[in-house]
Amino acid sequence: MSGAGPWAPIPEGVRCELVDGKTAARHVVYALLREGEAALDLSYTNEQGVELRWNWPLSHLRHVEGQSDLKWGQAPLGVYTNVMTPTARLYVRDGRLRAALETDAPNLRRKTPMTGKGRLAGLIAGAVASVAFIVFVLIPLIADQLAAGLPIEGERALGDKTYQQVRDSLGTVLPLNECTGKRGVLALREMEAKLLAVSDLDREAVQLTVLDHDMINAFALPGGRIVVMRGLIDASEAPEEVAAVIAHEMGHVAHRDPTRHALRSVGTFGVLSLVFGDFAGGTVVLLGVNQLVNAQYSQGAESAADAYAHALLPKAGVSPGALAPLFERLREEYGDSEGIASHLASHPKLGDRVTRAEEAAVGFEASDAPFMSPLAWRELRAICGDESSDKKSKSNSVAP
């Protein structure tokens, strides 16, 4: 009011204070209750001498939540807002004006309606869409580009690191043992050589290893490393079944699926960790979302690897149907993925894979020469030690 000078007339009304919601500054205003109009007039003269006015309908007045017990000295202090400008605050010290407002304003105790719901919903939807676009579109594209241009030395270093992590995580005190029985390794190399000889892969493209674990599984890692678990060999009834699984994993190597998968997982975890942060339960959410993302990717990759094996095996004298018996036994013993589980599983349904393998085997004519001699097969089954050759794994089954 300095602009108006000390001789300016005092405005009509009760002296109050107002925070307009645009700044934190408190302005001296004069409030005049117009009972006939059911409104509260507020006037304020700024430093330039310009008078500003607001008209607050009494039906728009609300108590500010949590500030009903404020006092000015010994007297209560009324704090009000306007539903049309919910960030504004009117501070009323005058007892008679407060009493009049308590009597005449009909909605003081109603909650202030939330504003900007549509805008907030739009921002949330945009954020979710952005994260989804990054996770489901950008990261896969970037992972594919990086996998195609990654030097073989870097890819193998990534595979070696991942392999060591697998051994550490599946081991107890020490890393999980590699199976290095001399005759068993020779039999494994014989199987590897026969499959590589009829494939489109270089002879140095694959590094085949057996780990001493009863899980019925095999998997490929970046850099061409293929890991077969002892449990898979124990659960197989013929060398052709093991060869069929290895051919499937060679399909992953040929398509560079492990490298793309690793790069995509790193990118996905990075983005989701930024979104969810490190809050209680966030890791569970993170793992669940990442599993869903990678399941969508892996099912397509698994089907393509099956098709690769179906085309490769006949060239090595093995029926494409060799994949079917093992999968059928696993399905009978452990069941198949149904419903939501089938979407979260990293492999297609076993029943579907059995059907495709059997269809691919139609017209196949077996040769008279066995794929592997009975002696070599016995030695392969004993690659982790004689005591494991007769085991039939009953736990930790994961379809290769």
Secondary structure, DSSP 4 states (H G I P E B T S, - for coil): -GGG-TTSPPPSSEEEEEE-SSSS--EEEEEEEEGGGTEEEEEEE-TTS-EEEEEEEGGGEEEPTT-TT-EETTEE-EEEEETTEEEEEEEE--HHHHHHHHHH-TTTTSPPPP--HHHHHHHHHHHHHHHHHIIIIIHHHHHHHHHHHS-HHHHHHHHHHHHHHHHHHHSSSSPPPBP--HHHHHHHHHHHHHHHHTSSS-TTS-EEEEES---B-EEEETTTEEEEEHHHHHH-SSHHHHHHHHHHHHHHHHHTHHHHHHHHHHHHHHHHHHHH-S-TTHHHHHHHHHHHHHHHHHHHHHHHHHHHHHHHGGGGT--GGGHHHHHHHHHHHH----THHHHHSSS--HHHHHHHHHHHTTT----SS-SS-HHHHHHHHTTT-GGGTT----S-B---
